[in-house]
Amino acid sequence: MMKLSALTLGILFGITGCAWGQDTQVTASVGSDSVGVQDQVQLSITVSGKDSGDAEPPRISSLQGFRIVSGPNVSTQFQWINGRTNSSKSFIYVLIPEKEGQFTIDPVEVRVGGKGYRTQPLQVRVTSAPRSSPPQQQRSVNPLDPFGGLEEEEDLRGSKVAAEDVFVRAELDRSSAYIGQQVTLAYRVYTRIGITGFQLQESPPLSGFWVEDIEIDKTPKGIHQVVNGREYLVFTVKKQALFATATGKLKVSSSIFAISAETQGNFFGVFGRTETVYRRTPEASLDVNPLPAGGRPADFNNAVGSFSLSSGVDKKQVATGEAVALRIKLEGQGNLKMIPDISIPFLPDFTVYSSKRADAIRPSAENQISGDKTWEYVIIPKAPGRQVIPSLSFSFFNAEQNKYETVTTAPISLDVVRGADSAGASGLSGGEKQDLVRRGTDINFIKLSADDLESTPFRHPYWLFLIAAIPLAFNAGILVYQRQHSKVSAGTLRMRKAKRNAFERLENAEKQCTSDARRFYDQAAAALSGYLSDKFNFTEIELTGDTLERTLSQNSIPHETVEEVKACLRECDFGRFVSASASTDRMRELAARIRKNIEALEKRSSRFSEIRFNSER
């Protein structure tokens, strides 16, 4: 009986101990309470107890002095030791320090089974000195479980890769520049250990800069370089051309890279693995100086670089009324994307039609942005004789020579003869034309019989001309009506299909979101600009030049809609050259904004379209 009671009490005590061991507890821990500003920190939030499996992910809004770059990674454990069970669930985050100092990680709330628990606060000191490589410690090995404790040891220590073994830098090729002058930014990885890959994890926008990506080798080759007495293998993983748009000290914010690094094994130097480490580039700065005020040409329009200007026509012997193509080409190195359209001077003896622009801009072998911009105007001479297209000029600031320069083109002469459709014209320009005047000495017909003439209703000769002109005027009216009706019908058809065509282009653009960002922005821009062209009968120069806002406003489009349309066109242009814009969510948001703008323009376009076509009639 005594043995049975003792057994019963033992079972009861065992059950009581097991229940006590299953109380829910939530704790927080870090790999080290002192880290370098270039190190990464592992934050573990562990829920233990019988309800640990019901734990929800922690609610972390922000961490003072740190940024979360990975997590939460979830790990679960279950143990049965001496009749007692214990289970736990861990949420593991990887943090990157933002600056030096003493920081407190505030209590983190975790909900378990509908009840809230909070962790204890943690103190972490961030210093300028990086954490040294962890020493290889001798570990006792259980012969029955030679791999036991490896995972626990790694969790306690966090990353096995020290900051001095792998780090990244954002390097500018100059410390100061003029506004608009190119500065090359290179992101480089420095490593003393093997790495198998890297990825740009986070790249904030570069405020105050116009940015152009420079293509690099997809499989970069490392070069050897000594830094602080240590030899590193250096890889250039990203390059960008920056053009400052503001003066003063501009900052290049830190970017975060995820790097796959190879580590040594824990067991006799074997069984190594690949670990993902996170590194932040130190913040860089650039002193941007304004352009000199002295010697600035009157036609200077903020172009910085080195350029040449040329012009030409497709033919120099032409008849009045015949079209001539005038091409203007600007080429060189510099901020070509920021240069506005080059206009031609007033040509009184020509009819000038809007220009068509083409850009061919790319990085050169020296990583300098170069290329050309071409404008093509259609001009039609109105008067015969020798007509001259005056020389054109373009001024820019040469930052290398530290001076302003002006390039000019030679005048172009055209030999204009009278066209076949100008036989009845006077052949004089507008200022030389004179009105016809009836003289009093003109010869009149001799009146043979006054009585007969007065009794005849058609005695005046203009009645004969009037009767002869009636069928001619009737036929001419029919011809004009048919041409105008055909023109209006074609324009109306374009207007009716404008919205449908634009939405089809947008759908095709959205299909490129995940595969080709540049193609998305090209097609999105084509959808919006094509709609404006079809719906409002805009010319290309009205879409690419400075007249878009004025033209839309003149046609009763609200100012807010005009600004939003301009913003969408700018973002499309910006997205072609800035890799930070290659976010799927951002591209889908832009497509939605373009669709919304088209719907808004559709509501306001009916009255404008009717007025425009009536005026053309």
Secondary structure by P-SEA (a helix, b strand, c coil): caaaaaaaaaaaaaaaaaaaaacbbbbbbcccccccccbbbbbbbbbbccccccccccccccccccccccccbbbbbbbbcccbbbbbbbbbbbbbbcccccccccbbbbbcccbbbbbcbbbbbbcccccccccbbbbbbcccccccaaaaaaaaacccccccccccccccccccccccbbbbbbbbbbbccccccccccccccccccbbbbbbcccbbbbbbbbcccccccccccbbbbbbbcccccccccbbbbbbbbbbbbcccccbbbbbbbbbbccbbbbbbbcccccccccccccccccbbbbbbcccccccccbbbbbbbbbbcccccccccbbbbcccccccccbbbbbbbcccccccccccbbbbbbbbbbcccccccccbbbbbbbcccccbbbbbbbcbbbbbcccccccccccccccccbbbbbbbccccccccccaaaaaacccccaaaaaaaaaaaaaaaaaaaaaaaaaaaaaaaaaaaaaaaaaaaaaaaaaaaaccccaaaaaaaaaaaaaaaaaaacccccccccccaaaaaaaaacccaaaaaaaaaaaaaaaaaacccccccaaaaaaaaaaaaaaaaaaaaacaaaaaaaaaaac
